[in-house]
Amino acid sequence: MEQRVLDQTLAQVRAYLEASDLAGAIALIEALRPPDQADVFEELRLGQQEILLPRLDIEDAADILEELEDEDAAELAKRLDVNTLAPILDEMASDEAADLLGDLHPEQVSQALAQMADADGVQALLVFPDEAAGGLMTTEFLALRRDMTGAEALAAVRQWAPEEEAAYYLFVVDQDGRLRGVASLLDLIKAPPRARLGEVMDPDVIHILAGADQEECARLMARYDVMSLPVVDENHLLLGVITVDDLVDVLEDEATEDIQRLGGALPLDRRYLDTSVLQVTWKRIGWLLLLFVTGTLTASVMRYFEPLLTTEVTLAFFVPLLIGTGGNAGSQTTATIIRALAVGDVDWRDVLKVFWRESRAGILLGLAMAVVGFIRALTYGTTGPLALAVSSGLLAIVLWANVVGALLPLLAARLKIDPTMISGPLMSTLVDATGLFIYLTIAKAILQI
Amino acid sequence: MEQRVLDQTLAQVRAYLEASDLAGAIALIEALRPPDQADVFEELRLGQQEILLPRLDIEDAADILEELEDEDAAELAKRLDVNTLAPILDEMASDEAADLLGDLHPEQVSQALAQMADADGVQALLVFPDEAAGGLMTTEFLALRRDMTGAEALAAVRQWAPEEEAAYYLFVVDQDGRLRGVASLLDLIKAPPRARLGEVMDPDVIHILAGADQEECARLMARYDVMSLPVVDENHLLLGVITVDDLVDVLEDEATEDIQRLGGALPLDRRYLDTSVLQVTWKRIGWLLLLFVTGTLTASVMRYFEPLLTTEVTLAFFVPLLIGTGGNAGSQTTATIIRALAVGDVDWRDVLKVFWRESRAGILLGLAMAVVGFIRALTYGTTGPLALAVSSGLLAIVLWANVVGALLPLLAARLKIDPTMISGPLMSTLVDATGLFIYLTIAKAILQI
């Protein structure tokens, strides 16, 4: 739905609420699709949300709590009476219900669980971190036996009436609950009604351990185009299922985190405008200070070359340009390598290949910059030797930045550090001091000062 | 499948091929899942690929051409005889077949189309760009009539036997082929067998125009958790369907492009290791040169303040540190805002809100850096006024970088320029010259030189 239409609906809902016409507001909200309902809902005051939610159709209430940002949902849920909350939690997907309970006060959690019909399923999920396969899965799945017929399986689906996403793959388990196969709904429809599941199913099921990271789940699902991924424990016991809507959320979250880290800040835990200025500051200040301290090395390098710089002050004039260019070249390379690592196009074993590629690219780019830099220095009015010093410095710095920018993310991956920690700012800062040293050493040799 | 196992399989396939045991190589490849087949296949020499592909099961051959990188698939297809190629194209999803044909020589295309059974469906797709909804959709969908019963619809599905992804949503059209509703396979199974589709279907279908950008398709599918998105023309005629596996690919491609642009390079069109060093260089050199030219402004600013810098050479020693810190602060802000724009958390209308937030964050961060910078300058052995100049410069530069870093991406979005053009390197370069000017102006005023 277009933003404009949503804004109008929001204004109308507010008008109804001002006029104390709850029924009018409810009718408007219930006519929307869940993500739109949540968008309207989150713009209301908490007090208004608290009055509206219990009066909505319970499915809509559950959808809204699922769609709201985690923190917003928790704030609202904290204000709800347990008699209101428990049935809504029962209506929510079990992974979402568990996420929400994880953000509430322990006392409220135990009260809610005591009143929930599906307390067991949700409680089982509370032990897994949100970002692990076990925290992502839903426990609402249909586990069938190999000796059932296709017609019996279809009858079970009909009776169970699950959420859309959960219905398209049916998992087959043995008598101990161990995962043995998968059959799609389409397989069941196409198979003769009397065929046993054991014959219809594919015994070679792509699956994941409950402790695996969500990024691994996403990569597996994306690679093999599976729309639901069964989660098992070490004994191959089927614990739950991750559905494709979770995959999409994970892909978006991971890309957001990567981009924020690449920019040199810690990832925000919530949406930008929902994060306080203090929190935004907090997520940035650590890296900024660390980089500042590392950056003070540049001042020491400059002082080390003080005699050179006071004799040829023009050398100093080119310092920002040279180290800036080094930082840019390094940032280009780092971004490419980090993304190639994230999507699995390169890994540590490619380190020599990458080194050789980036050395050649660095020489080509460095030569181009050296030519342009030589001309620029001459037109700036410097002497020939000085222009030569600037252009040799550029070549060396760009080559150096390319190689460092390629190897650091690979090294991080090798050391099992998240490669996105090697941000653009970290790269530029590291290249600043070292590049400066390279530039001034070359200049000193050429100018023989 | 683990990389190690894949490597072993590849070695075995190569050994069979060396020994001219085609049957052995084929058996190994056919036992793999399609993405693994493609991974093994792309490591073989083109001559080996050309011999193997026509001898594989035709479904496997089609899967491999779908899974290979576009350029690799085209290179291989160009070497195939039209009698071999046409049936494989028929077996491929129509969107993938159209993408492949788009990369071939026009003469080969018309020969292949002449021999294909599904030439019409594929030909219709050739008119759409790869990155539009029309280029992403498949034309293999089942369009049903409102007066069909659920049982008849299920029989049609059974007879049609489509690909998994295409089967879970069935679209209902009127006699002119206009999209009128959607029913999921689950809806059909749950409905009484004699119920008409007109009663079972949801008439409010989320859909998209054929000309829309793939990013818009992805956002719509992700927001509303739909697993297939019908594509229509201006007359609401149903043209095709985008399936969820396409969504995942689009999300990954868009994130890769964003990250490469943020690093200050043009996006690579193919995987990193499949891109030649010359192409990698080419994708980076434009921005690097442009930023270099912009960066030469710093040298002019330095010269403008030459009397100040020769009197107080220590001021110059802090230049790399100060502009580096400005670049870092700007890069942090830019990355956050660009991602917030990409996922729809902010837009141009939030410009004042963002300005006010980043001003406050900039002051907080700037104050912190000013304190640390003041102490660092004193321990470096500078005078009090000089330390004051450095720390005031830091405050001003960080605040300036934060505000510029926040506003530029918003401005780009407003001007309908891709905000990821405002890369980290562009930000640092813009902040370098302006920040330098601010720092030296403040220093001049404080030191009264």
HADDOCK unambig.tbl for C-alpha pairs under 7 A between the chains (distance, minus, plus):
assign (segid A and resid 35 and name CA) (segid B and resid 223 and name CA) 6.64 0.50 0.50
assign (segid A and resid 35 and name CA) (segid B and resid 224 and name CA) 6.59 0.50 0.50
assign (segid A and resid 158 and name CA) (segid B and resid 189 and name CA) 6.55 0.50 0.50
assign (segid A and resid 158 and name CA) (segid B and resid 190 and name CA) 5.21 0.50 0.50
assign (segid A and resid 189 and name CA) (segid B and resid 158 and name CA) 6.57 0.50 0.50
assign (segid A and resid 190 and name CA) (segid B and resid 158 and name CA) 5.24 0.50 0.50
assign (segid A and resid 222 and name CA) (segid B and resid 248 and name CA) 6.35 0.50 0.50
assign (segid A and resid 223 and name CA) (segid B and resid 35 and name CA) 6.66 0.50 0.50
assign (segid A and resid 224 and name CA) (segid B and resid 35 and name CA) 6.60 0.50 0.50
assign (segid A and resid 225 and name CA) (segid B and resid 245 and name CA) 5.82 0.50 0.50
assign (segid A and resid 245 and name CA) (segid B and resid 225 and name CA) 5.80 0.50 0.50
assign (segid A and resid 248 and name CA) (segid B and resid 222 and name CA) 6.36 0.50 0.50
assign (segid A and resid 255 and name CA) (segid B and resid 255 and name CA) 6.25 0.50 0.50
assign (segid A and resid 256 and name CA) (segid B and resid 339 and name CA) 6.25 0.50 0.50
assign (segid A and resid 259 and name CA) (segid B and resid 259 and name CA) 6.63 0.50 0.50
assign (segid A and resid 259 and name CA) (segid B and resid 335 and name CA) 6.17 0.50 0.50
assign (segid A and resid 260 and name CA) (segid B and resid 335 and name CA) 5.54 0.50 0.50
assign (segid A and resid 260 and name CA) (segid B and resid 336 and name CA) 5.62 0.50 0.50
assign (segid A and resid 263 and name CA) (segid B and resid 331 and name CA) 5.24 0.50 0.50
assign (segid A and resid 263 and name CA) (segid B and resid 332 and name CA) 4.52 0.50 0.50
assign (segid A and resid 263 and name CA) (segid B and resid 335 and name CA) 4.99 0.50 0.50
assign (segid A and resid 264 and name CA) (segid B and resid 332 and name CA) 5.33 0.50 0.50
assign (segid A and resid 265 and name CA) (segid B and resid 332 and name CA) 5.64 0.50 0.50
assign (segid A and resid 271 and name CA) (segid B and resid 345 and name CA) 6.60 0.50 0.50
assign (segid A and resid 272 and name CA) (segid B and resid 340 and name CA) 6.41 0.50 0.50
assign (segid A and resid 272 and name CA) (segid B and resid 345 and name CA) 6.79 0.50 0.50
assign (segid A and resid 277 and name CA) (segid B and resid 357 and name CA) 6.12 0.50 0.50
assign (segid A and resid 277 and name CA) (segid B and resid 361 and name CA) 5.83 0.50 0.50
assign (segid A and resid 281 and name CA) (segid B and resid 361 and name CA) 5.51 0.50 0.50
assign (segid A and resid 281 and name CA) (segid B and resid 365 and name CA) 6.52 0.50 0.50
assign (segid A and resid 285 and name CA) (segid B and resid 365 and name CA) 6.46 0.50 0.50
assign (segid A and resid 288 and name CA) (segid B and resid 328 and name CA) 6.92 0.50 0.50
assign (segid A and resid 288 and name CA) (segid B and resid 329 and name CA) 6.98 0.50 0.50
assign (segid A and resid 292 and name CA) (segid B and resid 325 and name CA) 6.36 0.50 0.50
assign (segid A and resid 295 and name CA) (segid B and resid 321 and name CA) 5.41 0.50 0.50
assign (segid A and resid 296 and name CA) (segid B and resid 321 and name CA) 6.03 0.50 0.50
assign (segid A and resid 298 and name CA) (segid B and resid 320 and name CA) 6.41 0.50 0.50
assign (segid A and resid 298 and name CA) (segid B and resid 321 and name CA) 6.47 0.50 0.50
assign (segid A and resid 299 and name CA) (segid B and resid 317 and name CA) 4.91 0.50 0.50
assign (segid A and resid 299 and name CA) (segid B and resid 318 and name CA) 5.56 0.50 0.50
assign (segid A and resid 302 and name CA) (segid B and resid 317 and name CA) 5.43 0.50 0.50
assign (segid A and resid 303 and name CA) (segid B and resid 317 and name CA) 6.66 0.50 0.50
assign (segid A and resid 317 and name CA) (segid B and resid 299 and name CA) 4.93 0.50 0.50
assign (segid A and resid 317 and name CA) (segid B and resid 302 and name CA) 5.44 0.50 0.50
assign (segid A and resid 317 and name CA) (segid B and resid 303 and name CA) 6.67 0.50 0.50
assign (segid A and resid 318 and name CA) (segid B and resid 299 and name CA) 5.59 0.50 0.50
assign (segid A and resid 320 and name CA) (segid B and resid 298 and name CA) 6.43 0.50 0.50
assign (segid A and resid 320 and name CA) (segid B and resid 320 and name CA) 6.14 0.50 0.50
assign (segid A and resid 321 and name CA) (segid B and resid 295 and name CA) 5.41 0.50 0.50
assign (segid A and resid 321 and name CA) (segid B and resid 296 and name CA) 6.04 0.50 0.50
assign (segid A and resid 321 and name CA) (segid B and resid 298 and name CA) 6.48 0.50 0.50
assign (segid A and resid 324 and name CA) (segid B and resid 429 and name CA) 6.88 0.50 0.50
assign (segid A and resid 325 and name CA) (segid B and resid 292 and name CA) 6.36 0.50 0.50
assign (segid A and resid 328 and name CA) (segid B and resid 288 and name CA) 6.92 0.50 0.50
assign (segid A and resid 328 and name CA) (segid B and resid 425 and name CA) 5.15 0.50 0.50
assign (segid A and resid 329 and name CA) (segid B and resid 288 and name CA) 6.99 0.50 0.50
assign (segid A and resid 331 and name CA) (segid B and resid 263 and name CA) 5.25 0.50 0.50
assign (segid A and resid 332 and name CA) (segid B and resid 263 and name CA) 4.54 0.50 0.50
assign (segid A and resid 332 and name CA) (segid B and resid 264 and name CA) 5.34 0.50 0.50
assign (segid A and resid 332 and name CA) (segid B and resid 265 and name CA) 5.65 0.50 0.50
assign (segid A and resid 335 and name CA) (segid B and resid 259 and name CA) 6.18 0.50 0.50
assign (segid A and resid 335 and name CA) (segid B and resid 260 and name CA) 5.55 0.50 0.50
assign (segid A and resid 335 and name CA) (segid B and resid 263 and name CA) 5.01 0.50 0.50
assign (segid A and resid 336 and name CA) (segid B and resid 260 and name CA) 5.63 0.50 0.50
assign (segid A and resid 339 and name CA) (segid B and resid 256 and name CA) 6.25 0.50 0.50
assign (segid A and resid 340 and name CA) (segid B and resid 272 and name CA) 6.42 0.50 0.50
assign (segid A and resid 345 and name CA) (segid B and resid 271 and name CA) 6.60 0.50 0.50
assign (segid A and resid 345 and name CA) (segid B and resid 272 and name CA) 6.80 0.50 0.50
assign (segid A and resid 357 and name CA) (segid B and resid 277 and name CA) 6.14 0.50 0.50
assign (segid A and resid 361 and name CA) (segid B and resid 277 and name CA) 5.83 0.50 0.50
assign (segid A and resid 361 and name CA) (segid B and resid 281 and name CA) 5.52 0.50 0.50
assign (segid A and resid 365 and name CA) (segid B and resid 281 and name CA) 6.52 0.50 0.50
assign (segid A and resid 365 and name CA) (segid B and resid 285 and name CA) 6.48 0.50 0.50
assign (segid A and resid 425 and name CA) (segid B and resid 328 and name CA) 5.13 0.50 0.50
assign (segid A and resid 429 and name CA) (segid B and resid 324 and name CA) 6.89 0.50 0.50
